[in-house]
Amino acid sequence: MRIVFVLLVIFVLVMAAGLAVNVVPMLQTPKANFTPISQATGGSSSSSSNGGTQTVSRNFPSPVTIATSPNGSTSVTNSTTTSTMTNSPAWDNQWLAYAKTAWQFFAPGFGVSPVTGLITGTGYWHSFTDWDLGGYIFAILSAEKLGLISESGNWGVNYRLQLVLNFLDTRPLYANNLTYQFYDSDTGTVSTSYAGNVGNFADEGRLLISLYELKIAHPDLTAQIETAVNRVNYAYYASQIPYNSTSDSFFSYYHYSAIGFELWGFLPQSVSELAPPTSGTMLSPEPVIFSILEGVNDAYFTSAGEESYLAQYSWYNRTGTITALGEGEYPTFVDASAPYIYEYVNIPTGSQVSVLSYNGINVTTGPEAFVKVGFAFYSIYRSSYGAFLVKELGGLSNSYGFMEGVLTSHNNLVFNQEWDDTNIMIMEACAYAVTTS
């Protein structure tokens, strides 16, 4: 996650801790020169990128409902069928094919530095946050579950994980054993453009979740993982989380990160027994989706996921606009003031959606439909609307993985850039689809 919504909060908190921090947006300079690759007319678009063709059109799926049984389990239905949640070979093969496309992003020399083995935000911007690094760990574990890479050998599972842990065990830290916000992918040192930026609780919470899951998947790495965790002053970050601020627009981020600190015993109390979000909440879906795909969802996130999904489907069904809200890069050729956005939907009705830039300003140029969210919805809920989203957005890929999304307010203009967060979520969605029945 490009945590920029917390910049002002972190500035105040770290100033209170007596640290001198230069807090600047991550995207104060563009990562790459963006150009549109398609401009649709009449509600559909076709484009060519690296020899491939993408089509985005409007085809209304059957109505979708989610029913909750008395024991709390869910079933997903459309107007003609009911999913039994039983995987077929065709289902698994379909998701394996998606995963192979997404995994191309993590090839050494594009989304992973061939020098250090560390993740890059994109093939053209070689820096990362701890949110990115946690996501990369999940991408490796997903590729392992799906059998896409070998356990041993050059660039196999063990090799990649060892490079990540070597970095965590030796990386430079800020004053008081805090992390820097941005590290250089090719050197493992502090990214020079953001040398004064201190880390934040949201990025660190995601990394802690990934390290906890890594310890479960690879217990032989426990000692090295714990050494990496013990190097950082996570107790300080845990103390900064406003995890009881349920009315805050960014609460889903607070709660997701708090779970990471709770897993490692850094919180003074449990945060995993919250009531479901209240009706009318403007919910940010991104951390909700990650919590489900990563198996750390509690009652709050389970309910929030279902309501977010239904609200987005409701918005689409009412407006005819492809709706797959999340967070991510936004093309500067559309809005130079909003290189990174956060999207929200009113739950459970989907009566309103909103888009904020990294600095909290309303983005009036409209929402983006994120490819990754379409895959996540289909993987989790196996519904006709999820299938529709993958059908409409799943072709937006090339030899470097999946692209970011579609600008629905600009005649479904395709944003043809490949980012780590997009391909990480899709890798997790693929593993979830295949391993969950």
C-alpha positions, 0 to 999 in steps of 0.5 A: 500500500502506498500509505499516504493518507496517514502522512499527517497523522504520522508527522504529528505522532513522530514529532511527539516522539522527538524525531525529525521527519521529512514527510512527503507523498510517495509520488511527488515525482511520477514513476513513469510517463503514462500514456493512454492506450485506448479511448472507447466510444459507445461504451466499449474499448479495445486496445493493443499493448505489447501485441495484446488486445483488451476489450471492455464492454457493458454486459449486465450479469444476472442479479446476485445475492449472498445468503448467510446461513444460521451457522454463519457460513455463506453461499453465493447464488444468482438467478439460475444457479447456486454455487456448491463451492466445490472446485472442478478441474476446470475452475482450478486450471482457470485460476492457475492460468491467471496466476501464471500471468500475474507471476510474470510481474515477479520475474527478476529484472522487472518486478523483482530486482535481480541484484537483491531479490527485493520487490519493486513498485513497478518495473520502472520504479525500483523502490518499495514499502513494507506494505509492498514487501509483505505483499511480495511474501504473500505472492511467493507463498501463493506461487508455492501453493499453486506449484508455479515455482520450485522449492529449491534452486535459483529463484525458487521459493527458498531462495526468494524468501531467504533474500527477503529475510536477509534484507530484514535482518540487516536493513538500515533502520531509522532512529529508535529502531523504526523503519524507513518508509521507502527502501531501494530495491536494487541496494536494500538501502534507504531510497534516496528520494525519500531518505527522511520518511519514517515508516508507519503502522499500516505498512508495518501491520501488513508486513507483520501479517505476512511474516506470521503466515510465513512462520506457519508455512515455513516453521524452519524459518522461525528463528530468522523471522523472529530476529527480523521482527525483534529488530524493529520497535513495533511496540511504538507503531502499535501504540499509534494505531487508532484501532477503536476509531470505527467511525473513521473513513480509514478504519478498515486500514487501522483494523487490518494493521492492528491484526498484524500487531495482535498476531505478534503480541504487540497490542495491549488488548484484542481487536478481533471481536468488533461488531460488523460495520454499521449501515451507512459506513463509507468503506474502503475495500482494499484491506477488507479483501486482503484480510479475507484472502490472507485468512485473518478476517474476523467477524468485522471483515467477513461482514464488511467483505460481503457488504462491500461486494453487494454495495459495489454490485448494487452501484453497477446494477443501478448505473451500468458502470463497471465497479471494482473499487479499491486503492491504487495508482491513478493515471496522471494524464487524467488527473495530475493531482491524484497519482494515487487514490483511495475509493469508498462505497456506502454499505450495504446499499451502494448508494454512494461512492467516493474517490480521494487522492493520496492527500485527502482531496476529492477526485472529481475525474471519477473512480477507477475499476481495479483489475485486482478487485475483480479477481478477488471478488470472483475468487471469494464469492464465486458469483456471476458479478465476479465472473463478469468483472473477470471477463471484462477486466481479466484480459488487461494483461501483457508479458509483465502481468496484469494492468492496473484498471479502467477509468470508467468515467472516461469511456473505459479508458485502460490504464496500461501500467503494471504495479506490484499491488495489482499482481500481488492481490491477483496471486493471492486471489488465485491461491484462495480460489484453488485452495478454498472449497 
